Amino acid sequence: MKAIQLLALTAFSFLAFSSCQKERTDRVNSNSGISFAGKTYEVFTTANDSVTRLALTSKGKFDLARQPFETEVAVFVNPSKQFQEIIGIGGAITDAAAETFARLTPENQQKLLEAYFHPEKGIGYTFIRTSIHSCDFSSSSYTYIADGDSALATFSIAHDMQYRLPLIKKAFEISGSNTKLLASPWSPPAFMKDNNNMLYGGKLLQRYYQSWANYFVRFIQEYEKAGIHVWGVTVQNEPMARQTWESCIFTAEEERDFLKHYLGPTFWNNGLKDKKIIIWDHNRDLMPYRADVIFSDPEASKYAWGIGYHWYEDWWGGKKMYDNVRNVHESYPEKHIIFTEGTVERFVPNHYNYWPNAEKYATSMIYDFNSGTSGWIDWNILLDENGGPNHVGNFCFAPMHGDTRTGELFITPAFYYLGHFSKFIRPGARRISTSPSRSNLLAASFSNTDGSIVTVVLNTTDLPINYFLICGNAMAQIQIPAHAIQSIRY
């Protein structure tokens, strides 16, 4: 650490975007032959124990690079090595988020919408997840049909018209045409399951497989009639968890067969071949087995666009299983990987300004993207003062909380940390090779379609760190404060 403290902090800079070829493929150098020496960069920082939030804190020009000494810290970026395309970054609009949003003051409603979804005024979310009928973050359990209606004659999304659909529409209006909506079911209707209950797991009865596949189609059709384009679906949220809320067990083999014989063909037969179907939608720990069973079956795999996952595998202790994401990416490089849900559980009232929550998000995002993830979706974009509403008391944190008694809006540090990715890494970007020289820094870099490069650097230590950002033949000397995150754009 003494060596780190001895490093001198020199010039800073503003960035002028360098041109790069528009056509990109994996591991192809879109910046081949471009010298970064003399080109400008800008540093945006969010730091604990300060008022700095996504602020432009310095700018300067790159110097010619040199070999760092052993005592110096560096982040190495090689733009000639490119990897997966980034689909988008965003969060979930659940019933809980929409109901809380409706109770904010009009001024705070507009503030939230612009903060999350406006590409210039805010952090530019381009991905939204929502539930197919109710989930735990709903005020009650409900479906879109009457009990026993396997023919779906009573199908109606009237429930969603009150809060959820208006908020999704407003988000789309602000974020633009690049935004994608991903829909996930937590449970089929109770009568379709062997436990006759939407809660506590249970399984979809074989005789209702086709009816449940039809349900997905009707959901998409009704949402699109209401003016909301559905980009894709996951087959089942957390299919190996028996939860106290809406849940349903699908083994890998059951999900494979449902996808192969029912859901996939039903989509294609109803003109929905363009809709993305994502399997698994659960934690990293069991992810490789699910991928092997489904992606190794050609008939099932042809319907599966990719695989989704969550971050809760350390619930019983242990470390995050980032290597499992990498394993699936390397084993099935033609499939896309999407982080579909993560949240900080065990809500503590009035404890919004809790910095470790933000660092948890950034740590996961850097490891996930570096492991091959193409998109990253947070859980609820907004919850109330209790971490809900939630009809089973499963209260959680969110990047923003609204006080439904006063209409006040609280923005937590996690929002700004998420913004260091979503604001600067735009759809169509490619991840590029990045490696810090010390374990006390985490980093990931991306090449945007406009020619800009963004490197995100995270410091979770109690001390500021001076480091060299070395890109190709150029280097810049930068300081990152203690417990801070930076996005360097150049």
C-alpha positions, 0 to 999 in steps of 0.5 A, spaced: 500 500 500 505 504 501 507 503 493 500 505 491 501 512 496 507 514 493 504 514 486 504 521 483 497 524 480 498 528 474 494 530 468 487 529 467 483 530 461 476 531 457 475 526 451 474 527 444 471 521 441 475 517 436 473 514 430 472 506 429 469 502 424 462 500 425 462 493 423 465 488 429 465 481 430 468 477 436 475 478 437 476 483 431 480 489 432 475 495 431 481 500 433 486 497 429 492 502 427 489 507 432 494 511 436 491 513 443 497 518 445 494 525 445 487 523 445 483 526 450 479 522 456 474 524 461 473 521 468 466 520 471 466 519 479 461 516 484 465 516 491 463 515 498 464 520 504 463 526 498 457 529 494 460 526 488 455 522 484 456 521 477 460 527 476 465 529 471 471 529 476 477 530 471 479 530 464 486 530 460 490 527 454 493 520 454 501 520 453 505 515 450 505 508 454 511 505 458 512 499 461 510 500 468 514 498 474 513 493 479 511 498 484 506 501 480 498 500 479 495 499 472 489 497 468 491 494 461 486 495 456 487 492 449 481 494 444 484 489 439 481 483 443 473 484 443 468 479 446 460 479 447 456 484 444 452 488 450 444 487 449 442 492 454 442 494 462 436 496 466 431 494 472 424 491 473 418 494 473 413 490 478 407 491 481 410 494 487 414 499 483 408 501 479 404 502 485 409 505 489 410 510 483 403 512 483 404 514 490 409 519 489 408 526 487 408 528 480 415 532 480 418 526 483 415 521 478 418 525 473 424 525 476 424 518 477 423 517 470 428 521 467 433 519 472 432 512 470 430 512 462 433 518 459 439 517 456 442 524 457 439 527 463 439 520 467 442 513 466 439 511 460 436 504 462 434 500 456 432 493 459 425 492 463 423 486 466 416 484 468 412 479 471 407 475 467 401 476 472 403 476 480 409 475 483 412 476 490 412 484 489 405 484 488 400 486 493 396 480 492 396 473 488 392 474 481 392 471 474 389 473 468 384 468 467 378 465 471 379 459 475 379 453 471 379 456 465 384 452 461 381 455 454 383 462 456 376 465 454 376 470 460 384 472 459 384 479 461 390 484 463 385 489 466 389 488 472 396 491 469 392 497 466 391 500 473 399 501 475 404 497 471 402 498 464 402 506 464 409 506 468 412 501 462 409 506 457 412 512 460 419 508 461 418 507 453 417 514 451 423 517 455 428 511 453 426 510 446 426 505 441 432 501 443 429 499 450 427 491 451 421 488 455 423 481 458 417 478 461 417 472 466 412 467 470 413 466 477 407 460 477 402 458 472 395 459 475 393 454 481 389 449 478 394 448 473 399 445 478 399 439 482 399 442 489 393 447 486 397 453 489 400 458 486 405 459 492 410 453 495 413 450 488 409 445 486 409 443 478 405 444 472 401 438 470 402 435 464 395 436 461 396 443 462 402 444 458 399 446 452 394 451 455 400 454 459 404 455 453 398 458 450 398 463 456 404 466 454 402 467 447 396 471 449 400 475 454 404 477 449 398 479 444 395 483 449 401 487 451 402 488 444 395 490 443 396 495 449 402 498 445 407 495 449 412 491 445 415 484 448 422 483 446 422 476 450 420 471 455 423 467 460 420 460 461 420 460 469 423 464 474 427 460 479 425 453 477 428 450 482 426 453 488 420 452 492 418 459 495 413 461 500 411 466 494 409 464 487 413 459 484 413 452 480 419 447 480 421 445 473 427 440 472 432 441 467 429 435 463 422 438 464 424 445 462 427 442 456 421 438 454 416 444 455 420 448 451 421 443 445 414 440 445 410 446 447 412 453 448 417 453 442 412 450 437 407 454 440 411 461 439 413 459 432 406 457 430 403 463 432 408 468 428 412 469 435 418 466 432 422 473 433 421 473 441 427 471 445 426 465 449 431 465 455 431 458 459 433 457 467 432 464 470 435 462 476 442 462 480 449 461 477 450 455 481 446 450 477 447 454 471 451 449 467 447 443 468 441 447 465 445 449 459 448 442 458 441 439 458 437 444 454 443 446 449 445 439 448 438 437 445 438 440 438 430 440 438 430 444 444 436 448 443 433 451 437 428 455 440 432 457 446 435 464 444 439 464 451 440 463 458 438 467 464 441 467 471 440 471 478 446 472 484 443 469 490 447 462 490 451 465 496 445 464 500 448 459 504 454 462 505 460 461 500 462 465 494 459 468 488 460 462 482 462 467 476 466 461 473 459 458 472 457 464 467 464 463 464 463 456 463 457 456 460 459 462 455 465 458 453 461 452 452 455 455 448 458 461 445 453 462 440 448 463 446 446 469 449 447 470 457 443 475 461 443 477 468 435 477 469 435 479 477 439 481 483 437 485 489 439 486 496 435 482 501 433 483 508 431 491 508 432 495 513 428 501 514 431 508 513 438 505 511 438 508 504 445 511 504 448 504 505 455 504 501 456 496 501 449 495 497 452 499 491 459 496 491 455 489 491 452 491 484 458 494 481 462 488 483 457 483 480 456 487 474 464 487 472 465 480 474 459 478 470 460 482 464 468 479 464 465 472 464 461 473 458 454 476 460 450 480 454 445 484 459 444 486 466 437 487 469 436 489 476 430 487 480 425 492 482 427 499 480 423 502 486 420 500 492 416 503 498 418 505 505 418 498 507 421 495 502 415 493 498 409 492 497 410 484 497 404 480 499 408 475 503 413 480 507 419 478 502 421 486 503 428 488 499 432 494 498 432 498 491 436 503 488 430 508 489 425 508 495 419 512 495 415 514 501 408 513 500 406 517 506 409 523 503 410 522 496 418 523 497 423 519 493 430 517 496 435 515 491 441 510 494 448 510 492 446 503 488 443 507 483 449 511 481 453 505 481 448 502 476 449 508 472 456 508 471 455 502 467 448 503 463 449 511 462 456 509 458 455 502 456 450 503 450 446 497 446 451 494 441 457 495 445 463 490 445 466 488 451 474 489 450 480 485 454 481 489 460 486 487 466 488 490 472 495 489 475 492 489 482 487 485 486 484 491 489 481 494 483 476 491 479 475 493 471 471 492 465 472 496 458 467 496 452 467 499 445 461 503 443 458 503 436 460 511 436 467 509 437 468 511 444 471 506 449 469 506 456 473 503 462 469 502 469 474 501 475 471 500 482 475 501 488 472 497 494 478 499 499 479 504 504 484 508 501 485 512 494 489 509 489 493 512 483 493 508 477 495 508 470 490 507 465 494 503 459 490 503 452 494 500 446 500 505 446 497 510 450 497 511 458 493 516 463 495 517 470 488 517 474 486 517 482 480 513 484 478 515 491 476 510 497 470 506 496 469 509 489 467 507 482 469 511 475 467 511 468 473 513 464 470 515 457 475 516 451 
